[in-house]
């Protein structure tokens, strides 16, 4: 019993000696617990697929090209991809900046002409002058002309004021010119296909 009283006395003296520090620690712990209890829950987020780095048009997407990013649910773009596996192997229709959300309008496919009036289709055409194609941007409207190379015969306009929906800069060894994807009617697509099979195609930019 003597030893127990001695131990108790020692503990009591030490507590009294450091009571201010103990009280301050308990007060801080109580305040922290109160703040945590009153703090609002973290806002909800949604995951979207974004470009992991700057990407050029014609890029076939790999795991190193994309990543998931958390955004507010209201900030998720229409048609946004939410799983990386859903975009692997797809080809970009236009350049993307790092961090930009990947949507169905960014890749080659039927969604390229979504929102255009009528039964529009995406028609890829090869333009003879690749330097001219380099001046175009997605959303530009162009006229397409066909020519057989005879300078004595005027070029014929095939379609007028059609929108550019993609500029896929995919390398094609041994081919001249560059591809442009246009949103056109099915009849216009047939005219372009016929003209590209027998003549050279060129474009002029509409104001």
C-alpha positions in Angstrom: 0.0 0.0 0.0 2.9 2.4 0.8 4.3 1.9 -2.7 0.9 2.5 -4.3 0.5 5.8 -2.3 3.9 6.9 -3.4 3.2 6.2 -7.1 -0.1 8.0 -6.8 1.6 11.0 -5.2 4.2 11.2 -7.9 1.5 11.1 -10.7 -0.5 13.7 -8.9 2.5 16.0 -8.6 3.4 15.6 -12.2 -0.2 16.3 -13.3 -0.4 19.4 -11.2 3.0 20.6 -12.6 1.8 20.2 -16.2 -1.9 20.8 -15.7 -2.0 23.8 -17.9 -0.4 21.9 -20.8 -2.9 19.1 -20.3 -5.9 21.4 -20.2 -4.7 23.3 -23.3 -4.3 20.0 -25.2 -7.7 18.8 -24.2 -9.3 22.1 -25.2 -7.5 22.0 -28.6 -8.8 18.4 -29.1 -12.3 19.5 -28.2 -12.2 22.4 -30.6 -10.8 20.3 -33.4 -13.6 17.7 -32.9 -16.2 20.4 -32.9 -14.9 21.9 -36.2 -14.8 18.5 -37.8 -18.3 17.8 -36.8 -19.6 21.1 -38.1 -17.6 21.1 -41.4 -19.8 20.4 -44.5 -19.1 17.2 -46.4 -16.8 17.5 -49.4 -18.7 18.5 -52.6 -19.6 15.6 -55.0 -17.4 15.1 -58.0 -17.5 13.1 -61.3 -14.7 11.5 -63.2 -14.1 12.4 -66.9 -11.4 11.5 -69.3 -9.1 14.3 -70.3 -6.0 14.7 -72.4 -2.8 13.9 -70.4 -0.8 16.1 -72.7 -1.2 18.2 -75.9 -2.4 15.9 -78.6 -2.5 16.3 -82.4 -5.3 15.5 -84.7 -5.1 11.9 -86.0 -3.6 10.6 -82.7 -4.7 7.0 -82.0 -5.3 7.2 -78.2 -3.2 5.1 -75.9 -3.2 4.9 -72.1 -0.3 7.4 -71.9 -2.4 10.0 -73.8 -5.3 10.3 -71.4 -6.1 10.4 -67.7 -9.1 10.7 -65.3 -9.9 14.1 -63.8 -12.4 14.9 -61.0 -14.9 17.7 -61.9 -18.1 19.0 -60.5 -21.1 17.1 -61.9 -22.5 20.2 -63.5 -19.2 20.7 -65.3 -19.3 17.4 -67.2 -19.6 18.2 -70.9 -22.2 16.5 -73.0 -20.9 13.3 -74.5 -17.9 13.2 -72.2 -16.0 9.9 -71.8 -15.9 8.7 -68.2 -13.8 5.5 -68.6 -10.3 5.3 -70.1 -11.0 1.9 -71.6 -13.9 3.4 -73.7 -11.5 5.7 -75.7 -8.4 3.6 -76.2 -7.7 3.0 -79.9 -10.0 5.8 -81.1 -8.6 8.5 -83.4 -8.8 12.2 -82.6 -10.6 14.3 -85.1 -8.9 17.5 -84.0 -6.1 18.7 -81.7 -6.6 18.7 -77.9 -4.9 20.7 -75.2 -3.6 19.0 -72.0 -6.5 18.7 -69.5 -9.2 19.2 -72.1 -12.2 16.8 -71.7 -12.6 14.1 -74.3 -16.1 13.9 -75.8 -17.7 11.9 -78.6 -17.3 15.0 -80.9 -13.5 14.8 -80.5 -13.0 11.4 -82.1 -13.7 10.0 -85.6 -17.2 8.6 -85.8 -20.9 9.5 -86.4 -20.9 12.1 -83.6 -18.8 14.4 -85.7 -21.9 15.5 -87.5 -24.2 15.5 -84.5 -26.1 18.8 -84.3 -26.0 19.6 -88.0 -29.4 19.8 -89.7 -30.8 17.1 -91.9 -29.3 13.7 -92.7 -25.7 14.8 -92.7 -22.8 12.4 -93.0 -19.1 12.8 -92.4 -17.3 12.6 -95.7 -13.5 12.3 -95.8 -12.0 13.9 -99.0 -8.3 14.1 -100.0 -7.3 17.7 -101.0 -4.4 17.9 -103.4 -2.6 20.8 -101.7 -1.7 19.8 -98.1 -0.4 23.4 -97.4 -3.9 24.7 -98.0 -5.4 22.1 -95.6 -2.9 23.3 -93.0 -4.7 26.7 -93.0 -8.1 25.2 -92.2 -9.7 24.8 -88.8 -12.5 22.7 -87.5 -15.7 24.7 -88.0 -14.5 26.5 -91.2 -16.8 26.4 -94.2 -15.3 25.6 -97.5 -16.1 25.2 -101.2 -14.7 22.1 -102.9 -13.6 22.2 -106.5 -12.6 19.4 -108.9 -10.0 19.7 -111.7 -8.6 17.2 -114.1 -5.3 19.1 -114.2 -6.0 20.7 -117.6 -5.4 24.4 -117.1 -7.5 25.2 -120.1 -10.6 23.8 -118.4 -12.1 25.7 -115.5 -12.4 23.8 -112.2 -15.9 22.7 -111.3 -17.4 23.4 -107.9 -18.7 20.2 -106.4 -20.1 21.4 -103.0 -20.4 24.9 -101.5 -20.2 26.2 -97.9 -19.8 22.9 -96.2 -18.4 22.7 -92.6 -15.0 21.1 -91.8 -15.6 18.7 -88.9 -12.2 17.0 -88.7 -8.6 17.4 -89.9 -7.0 14.0 -89.3 -3.3 14.4 -89.9 -2.7 10.6 -90.0 0.6 9.7 -91.9 0.0 7.9 -95.1 3.2 6.9 -96.9 3.3 7.5 -100.6 0.1 9.6 -100.7 -0.1 13.2 -101.7 -2.3 15.9 -100.2 -4.2 15.8 -97.0 -7.5 14.5 -95.7 -10.4 16.8 -94.7 -13.6 15.5 -93.2 -16.7 17.5 -94.2 -20.3 17.4 -93.0 -22.4 17.0 -96.2 -25.6 15.4 -97.3 -25.6 11.9 -98.7 -26.0 13.2 -102.2 -23.1 15.6 -101.8 -21.0 12.7 -100.4 -21.6 10.7 -103.5 -20.6 13.6 -105.7 -17.4 14.1 -103.7 -16.6 10.4 -103.9 -17.0 10.4 -107.7 -15.0 13.6 -108.1 -12.1 12.3 -106.0 -11.9 9.1 -107.9 -11.4 10.9 -111.3 -10.1 14.4 -110.6 -8.0 16.4 -108.2 -9.8 18.3 -105.4 -9.1 21.7 -104.0 -10.8 23.9 -101.5 -11.5 27.6 -101.0 -12.3 29.1 -97.6 -15.6 30.9 -97.1 -15.6 34.2 -95.1 
